């Protein structure tokens, strides 16, 4: 499995501009970029859909398992993997730290978004 290097993780942790574009059903065409919150925790990049399992980008990411992200001024071909339950508390803490001032933080910590946390890795 590919991993992000430390310089990438540092830039991702500071960035607030992740746009996610899972592949469409054809497996070749990228979906419309969607801006979402992202956090770095334990050396990995994570995202959550605000609307939980009903989010279109989330359903496409799990279905296609790949796509593209744009973050910190760069584009990356990526793979999407459901996050392991053992990391959810640490990911919650990363959200609390990064987005502490936002009125949208609390909903991101609720069951729907939390249960649909996605780990993003570089494409192999």
C-alpha positions in Angstrom: 0.0 0.0 0.0 1.3 3.5 -0.9 1.6 6.1 1.8 1.9 9.8 2.0 5.3 11.3 2.8 5.8 13.6 5.8 5.9 16.8 3.7 2.6 15.9 2.1 1.0 15.1 5.4 2.1 18.4 6.9 0.7 20.4 4.0 -2.6 18.4 4.1 -2.9 19.0 7.9 -2.7 22.7 7.4 -4.9 22.8 4.3 -8.6 23.6 4.3 -9.2 23.1 0.6 -9.6 19.4 -0.2 -11.8 18.7 -3.2 -12.7 15.1 -3.8 -13.6 13.6 -7.2 -14.4 9.9 -7.0 -14.7 8.2 -10.4 -18.1 8.0 -12.0 -19.7 4.7 -12.7 -17.6 4.3 -15.9 -14.5 4.0 -13.7 -12.6 6.5 -15.9 -14.4 9.9 -15.6 -13.9 11.9 -12.5 -17.0 13.2 -10.7 -17.6 16.9 -10.0 -15.1 18.1 -7.3 -16.7 18.5 -3.9 -15.1 20.6 -1.2 -15.0 18.7 2.1 -13.2 18.9 5.4 -10.1 16.7 5.8 -7.8 15.8 8.7 -4.5 14.0 9.2 -4.3 11.5 12.0 -1.8 8.8 12.7 0.0 9.4 9.4 -3.1 9.0 7.3 -5.5 11.4 5.5 -9.2 11.1 6.4 -12.5 12.7 5.3 -16.1 12.4 6.4 -19.3 13.2 4.5 -21.3 15.8 6.4 -24.5 14.0 5.3 -23.2 10.6 6.3 -24.1 7.7 4.0 -26.4 9.8 1.9 -23.6 11.9 0.5 -23.2 11.3 -3.2 -19.4 11.6 -3.2 -19.2 9.1 -0.4 -21.3 6.5 -2.2 -19.2 7.0 -5.3 -16.0 6.7 -3.4 -17.0 3.4 -1.8 -18.3 2.1 -5.0 -15.4 3.0 -7.3 -12.7 2.9 -4.6 -10.6 5.4 -6.5 -10.5 8.9 -7.9 -8.7 12.2 -7.5 -8.3 14.8 -4.8 -7.0 18.4 -5.0 -5.4 19.7 -1.8 -2.7 22.2 -0.9 -2.3 23.2 -4.5 -1.7 19.7 -5.9 -3.7 16.9 -7.5 -3.4 13.3 -6.4 -4.7 10.1 -7.8 -6.0 8.2 -4.8 -7.7 5.2 -3.4 -10.6 5.4 -0.9 -10.9 2.9 1.9 -13.5 2.8 4.8 -11.6 3.8 8.0 -11.1 1.1 10.6 -13.2 1.6 13.7 -10.1 1.7 15.9 -9.0 5.1 14.5 -12.3 6.9 14.9 -11.6 8.5 18.3 -8.3 9.8 17.0 -9.9 11.2 13.9 -12.6 12.8 16.1 -9.8 14.5 18.0 -8.2 15.7 14.8 -11.5 17.3 13.7 -11.9 18.9 17.1 -8.4 20.4 16.8 -8.6 21.6 13.2 -12.2 22.9 13.1 -12.7 23.9 16.7 -14.1 27.3 15.8 -16.7 26.0 13.3 -20.4 25.7 14.1 -20.4 22.7 11.8 -18.0 20.7 14.0 -20.5 18.9 16.3 -22.5 17.4 13.4 -19.2 15.9 12.0 -18.7 14.0 15.2 -22.2 12.4 15.2 -22.9 8.8 14.2 -23.7 9.4 10.5 -20.5 11.2 9.5 -18.4 9.3 12.0 -19.5 5.9 10.8 -18.6 6.9 7.2 -15.1 8.0 7.7 -12.9 7.4 4.7 -9.1 6.9 4.6 -7.5 8.3 1.5 -4.2 6.8 0.2 -2.1 7.5 -2.8 -3.1 5.3 -5.8 -0.8 2.3 -6.2 
